[in-house]
Amino acid sequence: MAEVRFWAFREVFRASSHWQPAVDLGEDKDAYHVIVELAGIDKDQVSVEYLTEERTLRIRGLRKPILSGTNQLLILELNYGPFQRDIPLPGPVNDDEITAQIKNGILHIVVPKRIPTRKGYQDPSSKEEGGRGQ
């Protein structure tokens, strides 16, 4: 039986260190919903920030190799290393009310919308006449 040799782990890690997780973006009347596939990533390895000037949600993180202590890797198809996704949002948001939850490898970010009014913007859940100014 012929012996099959596989490439060195360092070469594979280098090739797969630039990756981006899959993202879904949706909206309802009150908020934008961002779903990010982050299987195998601890919540302390992920950060979410809103870039006000760009109206962009930035998600950064790191997936660490699970089999890094293994002497010989036979198949390595998962992506590892740092990642960053910048998701432009189509409208103004209440950036101080953004929430994020990770469960079963899925990150769900809720970004509340601000509704335009004649005097500025209003939080859709606000019951006050005229809402909050910008």
C-alpha positions in Angstrom: 0.0 0.0 0.0 1.4 3.4 -1.0 2.1 6.0 1.7 0.3 9.3 1.2 2.0 12.5 2.5 0.0 15.6 3.2 1.2 19.2 3.2 2.6 20.9 6.3 0.2 22.4 8.7 1.9 25.8 8.6 1.3 26.1 4.9 -2.4 25.3 5.2 -2.8 27.7 8.2 -1.2 30.4 6.2 -3.4 29.8 3.2 -6.6 29.8 5.3 -5.8 32.6 7.7 -7.8 35.2 5.6 -11.5 34.2 5.8 -14.9 35.7 6.4 -17.8 34.1 8.2 -21.1 33.8 6.4 -23.6 36.7 7.1 -27.3 37.3 6.6 -28.8 40.8 6.9 -32.5 41.3 7.3 -34.9 43.9 8.6 -38.3 44.4 10.2 -40.1 47.7 10.9 -38.1 48.3 14.1 -34.6 46.9 13.5 -31.9 45.4 11.3 -31.0 41.8 12.1 -27.5 40.5 11.4 -26.9 36.7 11.6 -23.3 35.5 11.6 -22.1 31.9 11.4 -19.4 31.5 14.1 -19.1 27.8 14.8 -16.2 27.0 17.1 -15.6 30.6 18.2 -15.9 31.6 21.9 -17.9 34.7 22.6 -14.8 36.3 24.2 -13.1 36.1 20.8 -15.7 38.2 19.0 -16.2 42.0 19.0 -19.0 44.1 17.5 -18.8 47.8 17.0 -20.8 50.4 15.0 -18.9 52.9 12.9 -21.1 56.0 13.0 -19.5 57.9 10.1 -19.7 55.0 7.7 -23.1 53.6 9.0 -21.3 50.2 9.2 -21.4 47.4 11.6 -18.0 45.9 12.1 -17.6 42.3 13.4 -14.1 41.0 14.3 -12.9 37.8 15.8 -10.5 34.9 15.9 -11.0 31.2 15.3 -8.2 29.2 16.9 -7.1 25.9 15.4 -8.6 23.0 17.4 -6.1 20.4 16.3 -2.9 22.5 16.6 -1.3 20.0 19.0 -1.8 17.1 16.6 1.4 15.7 15.2 0.0 15.0 11.7 -3.0 16.6 10.2 -4.6 14.5 7.4 -7.4 16.9 6.3 -7.8 20.5 7.2 -10.8 22.2 5.6 -11.9 24.6 8.4 -10.8 28.2 8.2 -8.8 29.6 11.1 -7.3 32.9 12.2 -8.6 36.4 12.5 -11.6 37.7 10.5 -13.4 41.0 10.0 -16.7 41.7 8.4 -17.9 45.2 7.7 -21.7 45.4 7.0 -23.0 48.7 5.7 -26.5 49.4 7.1 -29.0 51.2 4.8 -30.4 53.7 7.3 -29.8 55.5 10.5 -29.7 53.5 13.7 -29.8 53.8 17.5 -26.3 52.7 18.0 -26.4 52.9 21.8 -29.1 50.2 21.8 -27.4 47.5 19.7 -27.6 44.1 21.2 -25.7 40.9 20.3 -26.2 37.3 21.5 -24.2 34.2 20.4 -25.9 30.8 20.8 -25.0 27.4 19.2 -22.3 29.1 17.0 -24.7 31.7 15.6 -24.3 35.4 16.4 -27.5 37.4 16.3 -27.1 41.2 16.3 -30.2 43.5 16.6 -29.6 47.1 15.5 -32.6 49.3 16.3 -33.6 51.7 13.6 -34.2 55.5 13.9 -37.2 56.7 12.0 -36.9 60.0 10.2 -39.3 62.8 11.3 -39.6 66.4 10.4 -37.5 67.4 13.4 -34.8 64.6 13.2 -35.1 60.9 14.0 -37.4 58.9 16.3 -36.9 55.6 18.0 -39.7 53.3 16.6 -40.5 52.1 20.1 -40.8 55.7 21.5 -44.4 56.7 22.3 -43.5 60.4 22.7 -44.8 62.9 20.1 -41.9 64.0 18.0 -39.5 61.4 19.5 -35.8 62.1 20.3 -33.9 64.6 18.3 -30.7 63.7 16.5 
